[in-house]
């Protein structure tokens, strides 16, 4: 499934961002996101998901900011690839 391929690639990018920063637990952040975006009345997820880290605080502001920058960098790298992969589909 093409959407599955996009989801795998997107989550790999987010995991890559987490893997470079101690304390950034991809599994926990993904689960938080999945829970937040779960449509209970349909018993299904809303979209691809991602990571939620709005309460992430390692106690080191500079390290936490670097993590946010890395998440942005990973997103900026993967999203155009996903769009290019699908841009000629109808």
PDB file with one MODEL, atoms N, CA, C and O in Angstrom:
MODEL        1
ATOM      1  N   UNK A   1       0.842  -1.182   0.000  1.00  0.00           N
ATOM      2  CA  UNK A   1       0.000   0.000   0.000  1.00  0.00           C
ATOM      3  C   UNK A   1       0.888   1.247   0.000  1.00  0.00           C
ATOM      4  O   UNK A   1       1.840   1.340   0.775  1.00  0.00           O
ATOM      5  N   UNK A   2       0.572   2.190  -0.862  1.00  0.00           N
ATOM      6  CA  UNK A   2       1.404   3.385  -1.005  1.00  0.00           C
ATOM      7  C   UNK A   2       1.373   4.264   0.239  1.00  0.00           C
ATOM      8  O   UNK A   2       2.398   4.813   0.643  1.00  0.00           O
ATOM      9  N   UNK A   3       0.204   4.394   0.842  1.00  0.00           N
ATOM     10  CA  UNK A   3       0.116   5.203   2.057  1.00  0.00           C
ATOM     11  C   UNK A   3       0.967   4.606   3.169  1.00  0.00           C
ATOM     12  O   UNK A   3       1.578   5.336   3.950  1.00  0.00           O
ATOM     13  N   UNK A   4       1.006   3.292   3.241  1.00  0.00           N
ATOM     14  CA  UNK A   4       1.823   2.621   4.249  1.00  0.00           C
ATOM     15  C   UNK A   4       3.294   2.975   4.058  1.00  0.00           C
ATOM     16  O   UNK A   4       4.002   3.240   5.029  1.00  0.00           O
ATOM     17  N   UNK A   5       3.752   2.980   2.810  1.00  0.00           N
ATOM     18  CA  UNK A   5       5.142   3.340   2.513  1.00  0.00           C
ATOM     19  C   UNK A   5       5.445   4.760   2.994  1.00  0.00           C
ATOM     20  O   UNK A   5       6.498   5.011   3.580  1.00  0.00           O
ATOM     21  N   UNK A   6       4.528   5.677   2.745  1.00  0.00           N
ATOM     22  CA  UNK A   6       4.711   7.056   3.200  1.00  0.00           C
ATOM     23  C   UNK A   6       4.759   7.125   4.725  1.00  0.00           C
ATOM     24  O   UNK A   6       5.587   7.833   5.298  1.00  0.00           O
ATOM     25  N   UNK A   7       3.871   6.388   5.366  1.00  0.00           N
ATOM     26  CA  UNK A   7       3.821   6.374   6.825  1.00  0.00           C
ATOM     27  C   UNK A   7       5.121   5.836   7.410  1.00  0.00           C
ATOM     28  O   UNK A   7       5.663   6.404   8.358  1.00  0.00           O
ATOM     29  N   UNK A   8       5.612   4.754   6.851  1.00  0.00           N
ATOM     30  CA  UNK A   8       6.868   4.162   7.329  1.00  0.00           C
ATOM     31  C   UNK A   8       8.008   5.163   7.184  1.00  0.00           C
ATOM     32  O   UNK A   8       8.804   5.339   8.107  1.00  0.00           O
ATOM     33  N   UNK A   9       8.090   5.816   6.033  1.00  0.00           N
ATOM     34  CA  UNK A   9       9.168   6.780   5.799  1.00  0.00           C
ATOM     35  C   UNK A   9       9.053   7.989   6.726  1.00  0.00           C
ATOM     36  O   UNK A   9      10.060   8.474   7.242  1.00  0.00           O
ATOM     37  N   UNK A  10       7.821   8.478   6.939  1.00  0.00           N
ATOM     38  CA  UNK A  10       7.619   9.626   7.824  1.00  0.00           C
ATOM     39  C   UNK A  10       8.024   9.279   9.255  1.00  0.00           C
ATOM     40  O   UNK A  10       8.728  10.046   9.912  1.00  0.00           O
ATOM     41  N   UNK A  11       7.577   8.129   9.728  1.00  0.00           N
ATOM     42  CA  UNK A  11       7.917   7.731  11.097  1.00  0.00           C
ATOM     43  C   UNK A  11       9.410   7.455  11.255  1.00  0.00           C
ATOM     44  O   UNK A  11       9.976   7.699  12.320  1.00  0.00           O
ATOM     45  N   UNK A  12      10.040   6.955  10.219  1.00  0.00           N
ATOM     46  CA  UNK A  12      11.493   6.742  10.273  1.00  0.00           C
ATOM     47  C   UNK A  12      12.216   8.074  10.434  1.00  0.00           C
ATOM     48  O   UNK A  12      13.214   8.156  11.150  1.00  0.00           O
ATOM     49  N   UNK A  13      11.723   9.108   9.776  1.00  0.00           N
ATOM     50  CA  UNK A  13      12.334  10.433   9.909  1.00  0.00           C
ATOM     51  C   UNK A  13      12.159  10.968  11.330  1.00  0.00           C
ATOM     52  O   UNK A  13      13.094  11.529  11.900  1.00  0.00           O
ATOM     53  N   UNK A  14      10.972  10.796  11.900  1.00  0.00           N
ATOM     54  CA  UNK A  14      10.736  11.263  13.265  1.00  0.00           C
ATOM     55  C   UNK A  14      11.563  10.452  14.261  1.00  0.00           C
ATOM     56  O   UNK A  14      12.082  11.001  15.233  1.00  0.00           O
ATOM     57  N   UNK A  15      11.683   9.155  14.022  1.00  0.00           N
ATOM     58  CA  UNK A  15      12.511   8.315  14.894  1.00  0.00           C
ATOM     59  C   UNK A  15      13.966   8.747  14.814  1.00  0.00           C
ATOM     60  O   UNK A  15      14.670   8.760  15.823  1.00  0.00           O
ATOM     61  N   UNK A  16      14.413   9.097  13.629  1.00  0.00           N
ATOM     62  CA  UNK A  16      15.788   9.568  13.458  1.00  0.00           C
ATOM     63  C   UNK A  16      16.038  10.817  14.301  1.00  0.00           C
ATOM     64  O   UNK A  16      17.093  10.948  14.923  1.00  0.00           O
ATOM     65  N   UNK A  17      15.075  11.727  14.322  1.00  0.00           N
ATOM     66  CA  UNK A  17      15.211  12.931  15.144  1.00  0.00           C
ATOM     67  C   UNK A  17      15.310  12.555  16.618  1.00  0.00           C
ATOM     68  O   UNK A  17      16.141  13.099  17.345  1.00  0.00           O
ATOM     69  N   UNK A  18      14.471  11.635  17.056  1.00  0.00           N
ATOM     70  CA  UNK A  18      14.479  11.215  18.461  1.00  0.00           C
ATOM     71  C   UNK A  18      15.766  10.489  18.830  1.00  0.00           C
ATOM     72  O   UNK A  18      16.298  10.671  19.925  1.00  0.00           O
ATOM     73  N   UNK A  19      16.257   9.675  17.923  1.00  0.00           N
ATOM     74  CA  UNK A  19      17.440   8.865  18.215  1.00  0.00           C
ATOM     75  C   UNK A  19      18.693   9.696  18.465  1.00  0.00           C
ATOM     76  O   UNK A  19      19.644   9.212  19.080  1.00  0.00           O
ATOM     77  N   UNK A  20      18.702  10.922  18.002  1.00  0.00           N
ATOM     78  CA  UNK A  20      19.891  11.764  18.169  1.00  0.00           C
ATOM     79  C   UNK A  20      19.869  12.572  19.463  1.00  0.00           C
ATOM     80  O   UNK A  20      20.811  13.310  19.752  1.00  0.00           O
ATOM     81  N   UNK A  21      18.790  12.433  20.247  1.00  0.00           N
ATOM     82  CA  UNK A  21      18.669  13.244  21.467  1.00  0.00           C
ATOM     83  C   UNK A  21      18.302  12.371  22.663  1.00  0.00           C
ATOM     84  O   UNK A  21      17.229  11.769  22.686  1.00  0.00           O
ATOM     85  N   UNK A  22      19.183  12.300  23.649  1.00  0.00           N
ATOM     86  CA  UNK A  22      18.899  11.507  24.851  1.00  0.00           C
ATOM     87  C   UNK A  22      17.589  11.958  25.509  1.00  0.00           C
ATOM     88  O   UNK A  22      17.333  13.154  25.650  1.00  0.00           O
ATOM     89  N   UNK A  23      16.789  11.008  25.896  1.00  0.00           N
ATOM     90  CA  UNK A  23      15.534  11.313  26.567  1.00  0.00           C
ATOM     91  C   UNK A  23      14.364  11.503  25.625  1.00  0.00           C
ATOM     92  O   UNK A  23      13.217  11.535  26.072  1.00  0.00           O
ATOM     93  N   UNK A  24      14.621  11.629  24.340  1.00  0.00           N
ATOM     94  CA  UNK A  24      13.542  11.769  23.363  1.00  0.00           C
ATOM     95  C   UNK A  24      13.106  10.364  22.956  1.00  0.00           C
ATOM     96  O   UNK A  24      13.704   9.745  22.075  1.00  0.00           O
ATOM     97  N   UNK A  25      12.074   9.882  23.600  1.00  0.00           N
ATOM     98  CA  UNK A  25      11.609   8.505  23.421  1.00  0.00           C
ATOM     99  C   UNK A  25      10.586   8.444  22.287  1.00  0.00           C
ATOM    100  O   UNK A  25       9.419   8.791  22.474  1.00  0.00           O
ATOM    101  N   UNK A  26      11.032   8.001  21.117  1.00  0.00           N
ATOM    102  CA  UNK A  26      10.155   7.949  19.946  1.00  0.00           C
ATOM    103  C   UNK A  26       8.894   7.141  20.221  1.00  0.00           C
ATOM    104  O   UNK A  26       7.793   7.585  19.894  1.00  0.00           O
ATOM    105  N   UNK A  27       9.039   5.972  20.814  1.00  0.00           N
ATOM    106  CA  UNK A  27       7.885   5.102  21.042  1.00  0.00           C
ATOM    107  C   UNK A  27       6.842   5.797  21.903  1.00  0.00           C
ATOM    108  O   UNK A  27       5.653   5.767  21.587  1.00  0.00           O
ATOM    109  N   UNK A  28       7.280   6.419  22.984  1.00  0.00           N
ATOM    110  CA  UNK A  28       6.342   7.111  23.877  1.00  0.00           C
ATOM    111  C   UNK A  28       5.713   8.312  23.179  1.00  0.00           C
ATOM    112  O   UNK A  28       4.508   8.536  23.298  1.00  0.00           O
ATOM    113  N   UNK A  29       6.517   9.084  22.454  1.00  0.00           N
ATOM    114  CA  UNK A  29       5.998  10.273  21.767  1.00  0.00           C
ATOM    115  C   UNK A  29       5.021   9.890  20.658  1.00  0.00           C
ATOM    116  O   UNK A  29       4.035  10.592  20.433  1.00  0.00           O
ATOM    117  N   UNK A  30       5.285   8.793  19.970  1.00  0.00           N
ATOM    118  CA  UNK A  30       4.378   8.307  18.926  1.00  0.00           C
ATOM    119  C   UNK A  30       3.077   7.823  19.551  1.00  0.00           C
ATOM    120  O   UNK A  30       1.997   8.122  19.040  1.00  0.00           O
ATOM    121  N   UNK A  31       3.164   7.077  20.652  1.00  0.00           N
ATOM    122  CA  UNK A  31       1.961   6.586  21.328  1.00  0.00           C
ATOM    123  C   UNK A  31       1.095   7.741  21.811  1.00  0.00           C
ATOM    124  O   UNK A  31      -0.130   7.682  21.704  1.00  0.00           O
ATOM    125  N   UNK A  32       1.716   8.789  22.338  1.00  0.00           N
ATOM    126  CA  UNK A  32       0.970   9.967  22.781  1.00  0.00           C
ATOM    127  C   UNK A  32       0.231  10.591  21.606  1.00  0.00           C
ATOM    128  O   UNK A  32      -0.937  10.960  21.726  1.00  0.00           O
ATOM    129  N   UNK A  33       0.905  10.707  20.481  1.00  0.00           N
ATOM    130  CA  UNK A  33       0.292  11.262  19.278  1.00  0.00           C
ATOM    131  C   UNK A  33      -0.846  10.367  18.784  1.00  0.00           C
ATOM    132  O   UNK A  33      -1.929  10.854  18.460  1.00  0.00           O
ATOM    133  N   UNK A  34      -0.598   9.082  18.731  1.00  0.00           N
ATOM    134  CA  UNK A  34      -1.624   8.145  18.268  1.00  0.00           C
ATOM    135  C   UNK A  34      -2.865   8.200  19.152  1.00  0.00           C
ATOM    136  O   UNK A  34      -3.987   8.148  18.649  1.00  0.00           O
ATOM    137  N   UNK A  35      -2.673   8.305  20.448  1.00  0.00           N
ATOM    138  CA  UNK A  35      -3.799   8.398  21.374  1.00  0.00           C
ATOM    139  C   UNK A  35      -4.581   9.681  21.140  1.00  0.00           C
ATOM    140  O   UNK A  35      -5.811   9.663  21.102  1.00  0.00           O
ATOM    141  N   UNK A  36      -3.878  10.789  20.985  1.00  0.00           N
ATOM    142  CA  UNK A  36      -4.528  12.084  20.786  1.00  0.00           C
ATOM    143  C   UNK A  36      -5.348  12.103  19.499  1.00  0.00           C
ATOM    144  O   UNK A  36      -6.450  12.651  19.477  1.00  0.00           O
ATOM    145  N   UNK A  37      -4.826  11.519  18.441  1.00  0.00           N
ATOM    146  CA  UNK A  37      -5.496  11.573  17.143  1.00  0.00           C
ATOM    147  C   UNK A  37      -6.356  10.341  16.846  1.00  0.00           C
ATOM    148  O   UNK A  37      -6.699  10.091  15.690  1.00  0.00           O
ATOM    149  N   UNK A  38      -6.700   9.582  17.868  1.00  0.00           N
ATOM    150  CA  UNK A  38      -7.576   8.424  17.679  1.00  0.00           C
ATOM    151  C   UNK A  38      -9.030   8.886  17.684  1.00  0.00           C
ATOM    152  O   UNK A  38      -9.465   9.576  18.607  1.00  0.00           O
ATOM    153  N   UNK A  39      -9.781   8.502  16.646  1.00  0.00           N
ATOM    154  CA  UNK A  39     -11.206   8.824  16.574  1.00  0.00           C
ATOM    155  C   UNK A  39     -11.983   7.693  17.241  1.00  0.00           C
ATOM    156  O   UNK A  39     -12.216   6.643  16.642  1.00  0.00           O
ATOM    157  N   UNK A  40     -12.374   7.924  18.475  1.00  0.00           N
ATOM    158  CA  UNK A  40     -13.023   6.865  19.255  1.00  0.00           C
ATOM    159  C   UNK A  40     -14.333   6.411  18.621  1.00  0.00           C
ATOM    160  O   UNK A  40     -14.634   5.217  18.621  1.00  0.00           O
ATOM    161  N   UNK A  41     -15.115   7.342  18.080  1.00  0.00           N
ATOM    162  CA  UNK A  41     -16.413   6.974  17.514  1.00  0.00           C
ATOM    163  C   UNK A  41     -16.282   6.145  16.234  1.00  0.00           C
ATOM    164  O   UNK A  41     -17.231   5.475  15.827  1.00  0.00           O
ATOM    165  N   UNK A  42     -15.121   6.191  15.608  1.00  0.00           N
ATOM    166  CA  UNK A  42     -14.867   5.363  14.420  1.00  0.00           C
ATOM    167  C   UNK A  42     -13.857   4.252  14.708  1.00  0.00           C
ATOM    168  O   UNK A  42     -13.631   3.371  13.878  1.00  0.00           O
ATOM    169  N   UNK A  43     -13.268   4.308  15.873  1.00  0.00           N
ATOM    170  CA  UNK A  43     -12.217   3.365  16.272  1.00  0.00           C
ATOM    171  C   UNK A  43     -11.124   3.271  15.212  1.00  0.00           C
ATOM    172  O   UNK A  43     -10.743   2.187  14.770  1.00  0.00           O
ATOM    173  N   UNK A  44     -10.626   4.467  14.815  1.00  0.00           N
ATOM    174  CA  UNK A  44      -9.570   4.528  13.805  1.00  0.00           C
ATOM    175  C   UNK A  44      -8.682   5.739  14.055  1.00  0.00           C
ATOM    176  O   UNK A  44      -9.093   6.700  14.705  1.00  0.00           O
ATOM    177  N   UNK A  45      -7.469   5.684  13.535  1.00  0.00           N
ATOM    178  CA  UNK A  45      -6.578   6.844  13.676  1.00  0.00           C
ATOM    179  C   UNK A  45      -6.990   7.961  12.725  1.00  0.00           C
ATOM    180  O   UNK A  45      -7.632   7.716  11.703  1.00  0.00           O
ATOM    181  N   UNK A  46      -6.623   9.159  13.062  1.00  0.00           N
ATOM    182  CA  UNK A  46      -6.854  10.307  12.189  1.00  0.00           C
ATOM    183  C   UNK A  46      -5.514  10.676  11.570  1.00  0.00           C
ATOM    184  O   UNK A  46      -4.706  11.367  12.191  1.00  0.00           O
ATOM    185  N   UNK A  47      -5.284  10.221  10.364  1.00  0.00           N
ATOM    186  CA  UNK A  47      -4.055  10.556   9.666  1.00  0.00           C
ATOM    187  C   UNK A  47      -2.910   9.616   9.991  1.00  0.00           C
ATOM    188  O   UNK A  47      -3.084   8.573  10.621  1.00  0.00           O
ATOM    189  N   UNK A  48      -1.755  10.016   9.546  1.00  0.00           N
ATOM    190  CA  UNK A  48      -0.540   9.218   9.671  1.00  0.00           C
ATOM    191  C   UNK A  48       0.020   9.228  11.079  1.00  0.00           C
ATOM    192  O   UNK A  48       0.673   8.271  11.498  1.00  0.00           O
ATOM    193  N   UNK A  49      -0.227  10.291  11.804  1.00  0.00           N
ATOM    194  CA  UNK A  49       0.341  10.409  13.138  1.00  0.00           C
ATOM    195  C   UNK A  49       1.670  11.131  13.097  1.00  0.00           C
ATOM    196  O   UNK A  49       1.941  11.903  12.177  1.00  0.00           O
ATOM    197  N   UNK A  50       2.471  10.887  14.065  1.00  0.00           N
ATOM    198  CA  UNK A  50       3.754  11.567  14.181  1.00  0.00           C
ATOM    199  C   UNK A  50       4.253  11.419  15.598  1.00  0.00           C
ATOM    200  O   UNK A  50       4.196  10.334  16.178  1.00  0.00           O
ATOM    201  N   UNK A  51       4.741  12.511  16.156  1.00  0.00           N
ATOM    202  CA  UNK A  51       5.187  12.502  17.550  1.00  0.00           C
ATOM    203  C   UNK A  51       4.608  13.721  18.259  1.00  0.00           C
ATOM    204  O   UNK A  51       4.470  14.791  17.667  1.00  0.00           O
ATOM    205  N   UNK A  52       4.276  13.543  19.523  1.00  0.00           N
ATOM    206  CA  UNK A  52       3.858  14.643  20.391  1.00  0.00           C
ATOM    207  C   UNK A  52       4.916  14.779  21.471  1.00  0.00           C
ATOM    208  O   UNK A  52       5.266  13.807  22.141  1.00  0.00           O
ATOM    209  N   UNK A  53       5.417  15.985  21.630  1.00  0.00           N
ATOM    210  CA  UNK A  53       6.415  16.193  22.680  1.00  0.00           C
ATOM    211  C   UNK A  53       6.241  17.561  23.326  1.00  0.00           C
ATOM    212  O   UNK A  53       7.215  18.184  23.748  1.00  0.00           O
ATOM    213  N   UNK A  54       5.000  18.023  23.400  1.00  0.00           N
ATOM    214  CA  UNK A  54       4.750  19.348  23.955  1.00  0.00           C
ATOM    215  C   UNK A  54       5.096  19.458  25.432  1.00  0.00           C
ATOM    216  O   UNK A  54       5.279  20.567  25.933  1.00  0.00           O
ATOM    217  N   UNK A  55       5.191  18.352  26.133  1.00  0.00           N
ATOM    218  CA  UNK A  55       5.586  18.386  27.546  1.00  0.00           C
ATOM    219  C   UNK A  55       7.027  17.898  27.753  1.00  0.00           C
ATOM    220  O   UNK A  55       7.463  17.696  28.887  1.00  0.00           O
ATOM    221  N   UNK A  56       7.748  17.714  26.669  1.00  0.00           N
ATOM    222  CA  UNK A  56       9.136  17.254  26.752  1.00  0.00           C
ATOM    223  C   UNK A  56       9.999  18.341  27.374  1.00  0.00           C
ATOM    224  O   UNK A  56      10.027  19.476  26.897  1.00  0.00           O
ATOM    225  N   UNK A  57      10.698  17.985  28.439  1.00  0.00           N
ATOM    226  CA  UNK A  57      11.574  18.936  29.115  1.00  0.00           C
ATOM    227  C   UNK A  57      12.681  18.142  29.797  1.00  0.00           C
ATOM    228  O   UNK A  57      12.482  17.546  30.856  1.00  0.00           O
ATOM    229  N   UNK A  58      13.835  18.149  29.175  1.00  0.00           N
ATOM    230  CA  UNK A  58      14.963  17.400  29.735  1.00  0.00           C
ATOM    231  C   UNK A  58      15.668  18.175  30.844  1.00  0.00           C
ATOM    232  O   UNK A  58      16.529  17.641  31.542  1.00  0.00           O
ATOM    233  N   UNK A  59      15.285  19.451  30.996  1.00  0.00           N
ATOM    234  CA  UNK A  59      15.979  20.306  31.949  1.00  0.00           C
ATOM    235  C   UNK A  59      17.117  21.083  31.309  1.00  0.00           C
ATOM    236  O   UNK A  59      17.759  21.910  31.957  1.00  0.00           O
ATOM    237  N   UNK A  60      17.360  20.816  30.044  1.00  0.00           N
ATOM    238  CA  UNK A  60      18.416  21.504  29.294  1.00  0.00           C
ATOM    239  C   UNK A  60      17.761  22.193  28.101  1.00  0.00           C
ATOM    240  O   UNK A  60      17.521  21.572  27.066  1.00  0.00           O
ATOM    241  N   UNK A  61      17.475  23.488  28.261  1.00  0.00           N
ATOM    242  CA  UNK A  61      16.746  24.232  27.233  1.00  0.00           C
ATOM    243  C   UNK A  61      17.440  24.150  25.884  1.00  0.00           C
ATOM    244  O   UNK A  61      16.778  23.941  24.867  1.00  0.00           O
ATOM    245  N   UNK A  62      18.738  24.309  25.850  1.00  0.00           N
ATOM    246  CA  UNK A  62      19.468  24.275  24.580  1.00  0.00           C
ATOM    247  C   UNK A  62      19.341  22.909  23.898  1.00  0.00           C
ATOM    248  O   UNK A  62      19.162  22.838  22.682  1.00  0.00           O
ATOM    249  N   UNK A  63      19.430  21.846  24.663  1.00  0.00           N
ATOM    250  CA  UNK A  63      19.292  20.500  24.095  1.00  0.00           C
ATOM    251  C   UNK A  63      17.870  20.270  23.584  1.00  0.00           C
ATOM    252  O   UNK A  63      17.670  19.667  22.529  1.00  0.00           O
ATOM    253  N   UNK A  64      16.881  20.759  24.345  1.00  0.00           N
ATOM    254  CA  UNK A  64      15.493  20.603  23.917  1.00  0.00           C
ATOM    255  C   UNK A  64      15.220  21.408  22.650  1.00  0.00           C
ATOM    256  O   UNK A  64      14.502  20.946  21.763  1.00  0.00           O
ATOM    257  N   UNK A  65      15.783  22.591  22.563  1.00  0.00           N
ATOM    258  CA  UNK A  65      15.625  23.404  21.355  1.00  0.00           C
ATOM    259  C   UNK A  65      16.312  22.726  20.171  1.00  0.00           C
ATOM    260  O   UNK A  65      15.787  22.738  19.058  1.00  0.00           O
ATOM    261  N   UNK A  66      17.475  22.142  20.407  1.00  0.00           N
ATOM    262  CA  UNK A  66      18.179  21.412  19.346  1.00  0.00           C
ATOM    263  C   UNK A  66      17.326  20.232  18.864  1.00  0.00           C
ATOM    264  O   UNK A  66      17.317  19.917  17.674  1.00  0.00           O
ATOM    265  N   UNK A  67      16.617  19.588  19.782  1.00  0.00           N
ATOM    266  CA  UNK A  67      15.723  18.498  19.402  1.00  0.00           C
ATOM    267  C   UNK A  67      14.602  19.015  18.503  1.00  0.00           C
ATOM    268  O   UNK A  67      14.303  18.414  17.471  1.00  0.00           O
ATOM    269  N   UNK A  68      13.989  20.118  18.891  1.00  0.00           N
ATOM    270  CA  UNK A  68      12.928  20.703  18.067  1.00  0.00           C
ATOM    271  C   UNK A  68      13.463  21.074  16.688  1.00  0.00           C
ATOM    272  O   UNK A  68      12.786  20.873  15.680  1.00  0.00           O
ATOM    273  N   UNK A  69      14.665  21.611  16.646  1.00  0.00           N
ATOM    274  CA  UNK A  69      15.271  21.931  15.353  1.00  0.00           C
ATOM    275  C   UNK A  69      15.492  20.666  14.529  1.00  0.00           C
ATOM    276  O   UNK A  69      15.285  20.676  13.315  1.00  0.00           O
ATOM    277  N   UNK A  70      15.907  19.589  15.166  1.00  0.00           N
ATOM    278  CA  UNK A  70      16.131  18.327  14.453  1.00  0.00           C
ATOM    279  C   UNK A  70      14.819  17.757  13.921  1.00  0.00           C
ATOM    280  O   UNK A  70      14.774  17.231  12.809  1.00  0.00           O
ATOM    281  N   UNK A  71      13.756  17.861  14.707  1.00  0.00           N
ATOM    282  CA  UNK A  71      12.441  17.420  14.225  1.00  0.00           C
ATOM    283  C   UNK A  71      12.068  18.223  12.978  1.00  0.00           C
ATOM    284  O   UNK A  71      11.612  17.657  11.985  1.00  0.00           O
ATOM    285  N   UNK A  72      12.262  19.533  13.031  1.00  0.00           N
ATOM    286  CA  UNK A  72      11.974  20.376  11.873  1.00  0.00           C
ATOM    287  C   UNK A  72      12.823  20.020  10.670  1.00  0.00           C
ATOM    288  O   UNK A  72      12.332  19.986   9.541  1.00  0.00           O
ATOM    289  N   UNK A  73      14.086  19.758  10.909  1.00  0.00           N
ATOM    290  CA  UNK A  73      14.997  19.379   9.820  1.00  0.00           C
ATOM    291  C   UNK A  73      14.550  18.072   9.175  1.00  0.00           C
ATOM    292  O   UNK A  73      14.503  17.959   7.950  1.00  0.00           O
ATOM    293  N   UNK A  74      14.225  17.092  10.000  1.00  0.00           N
ATOM    294  CA  UNK A  74      13.775  15.803   9.468  1.00  0.00           C
ATOM    295  C   UNK A  74      12.470  15.953   8.685  1.00  0.00           C
ATOM    296  O   UNK A  74      12.294  15.337   7.634  1.00  0.00           O
ATOM    297  N   UNK A  75      11.562  16.775   9.203  1.00  0.00           N
ATOM    298  CA  UNK A  75      10.302  17.012   8.497  1.00  0.00           C
ATOM    299  C   UNK A  75      10.566  17.688   7.152  1.00  0.00           C
ATOM    300  O   UNK A  75       9.997  17.300   6.132  1.00  0.00           O
ATOM    301  N   UNK A  76      11.433  18.700   7.161  1.00  0.00           N
ATOM    302  CA  UNK A  76      11.750  19.433   5.928  1.00  0.00           C
ATOM    303  C   UNK A  76      12.422  18.540   4.890  1.00  0.00           C
ATOM    304  O   UNK A  76      12.317  18.799   3.691  1.00  0.00           O
ATOM    305  N   UNK A  77      13.101  17.505   5.334  1.00  0.00           N
ATOM    306  CA  UNK A  77      13.740  16.576   4.399  1.00  0.00           C
ATOM    307  C   UNK A  77      12.761  15.531   3.867  1.00  0.00           C
ATOM    308  O   UNK A  77      12.801  15.210   2.679  1.00  0.00           O
ATOM    309  N   UNK A  78      11.891  14.999   4.708  1.00  0.00           N
ATOM    310  CA  UNK A  78      11.026  13.898   4.278  1.00  0.00           C
ATOM    311  C   UNK A  78       9.776  14.384   3.557  1.00  0.00           C
ATOM    312  O   UNK A  78       9.338  13.738   2.605  1.00  0.00           O
ATOM    313  N   UNK A  79       9.187  15.496   3.977  1.00  0.00           N
ATOM    314  CA  UNK A  79       7.899  15.893   3.402  1.00  0.00           C
ATOM    315  C   UNK A  79       7.960  16.149   1.898  1.00  0.00           C
ATOM    316  O   UNK A  79       7.084  15.667   1.180  1.00  0.00           O
ATOM    317  N   UNK A  80       8.947  16.882   1.386  1.00  0.00           N
ATOM    318  CA  UNK A  80       9.010  17.064  -0.073  1.00  0.00           C
ATOM    319  C   UNK A  80       9.158  15.738  -0.830  1.00  0.00           C
ATOM    320  O   UNK A  80       8.649  15.600  -1.942  1.00  0.00           O
ATOM    321  N   UNK A  81       9.843  14.778  -0.240  1.00  0.00           N
ATOM    322  CA  UNK A  81       9.982  13.466  -0.881  1.00  0.00           C
ATOM    323  C   UNK A  81       8.627  12.764  -0.961  1.00  0.00           C
ATOM    324  O   UNK A  81       8.303  12.140  -1.971  1.00  0.00           O
ATOM    325  N   UNK A  82       7.843  12.871   0.102  1.00  0.00           N
ATOM    326  CA  UNK A  82       6.520  12.248   0.107  1.00  0.00           C
ATOM    327  C   UNK A  82       5.600  12.922  -0.904  1.00  0.00           C
ATOM    328  O   UNK A  82       4.856  12.251  -1.619  1.00  0.00           O
ATOM    329  N   UNK A  83       5.653  14.241  -0.961  1.00  0.00           N
ATOM    330  CA  UNK A  83       4.830  14.978  -1.929  1.00  0.00           C
ATOM    331  C   UNK A  83       5.245  14.626  -3.354  1.00  0.00           C
ATOM    332  O   UNK A  83       4.391  14.356  -4.199  1.00  0.00           O
ATOM    333  N   UNK A  84       6.540  14.628  -3.624  1.00  0.00           N
ATOM    334  CA  UNK A  84       7.028  14.309  -4.974  1.00  0.00           C
ATOM    335  C   UNK A  84       6.606  12.903  -5.390  1.00  0.00           C
ATOM    336  O   UNK A  84       6.298  12.660  -6.557  1.00  0.00           O
ATOM    337  N   UNK A  85       6.594  11.997  -4.448  1.00  0.00           N
ATOM    338  CA  UNK A  85       6.217  10.612  -4.728  1.00  0.00           C
ATOM    339  C   UNK A  85       4.763  10.518  -5.199  1.00  0.00           C
ATOM    340  O   UNK A  85       4.424   9.632  -5.983  1.00  0.00           O
ATOM    341  N   UNK A  86       3.915  11.417  -4.732  1.00  0.00           N
ATOM    342  CA  UNK A  86       2.470  11.329  -4.995  1.00  0.00           C
ATOM    343  C   UNK A  86       1.929  12.441  -5.893  1.00  0.00           C
ATOM    344  O   UNK A  86       0.746  12.415  -6.231  1.00  0.00           O
ATOM    345  N   UNK A  87       2.742  13.406  -6.290  1.00  0.00           N
ATOM    346  CA  UNK A  87       2.211  14.610  -6.934  1.00  0.00           C
ATOM    347  C   UNK A  87       1.547  14.365  -8.289  1.00  0.00           C
ATOM    348  O   UNK A  87       0.768  15.208  -8.735  1.00  0.00           O
ATOM    349  N   UNK A  88       1.815  13.278  -8.940  1.00  0.00           N
ATOM    350  CA  UNK A  88       1.189  13.012 -10.233  1.00  0.00           C
ATOM    351  C   UNK A  88       0.032  12.024 -10.143  1.00  0.00           C
ATOM    352  O   UNK A  88      -0.476  11.554 -11.160  1.00  0.00           O
ATOM    353  N   UNK A  89      -0.372  11.720  -8.938  1.00  0.00           N
ATOM    354  CA  UNK A  89      -1.512  10.821  -8.746  1.00  0.00           C
ATOM    355  C   UNK A  89      -2.801  11.626  -8.758  1.00  0.00           C
ATOM    356  O   UNK A  89      -2.824  12.799  -8.387  1.00  0.00           O
ATOM    357  N   UNK A  90      -3.854  10.985  -9.184  1.00  0.00           N
ATOM    358  CA  UNK A  90      -5.152  11.668  -9.163  1.00  0.00           C
ATOM    359  C   UNK A  90      -6.043  11.072  -8.115  1.00  0.00           C
ATOM    360  O   UNK A  90      -7.179  11.515  -7.947  1.00  0.00           O
TER     361      UNK A  90
ENDMDL
END
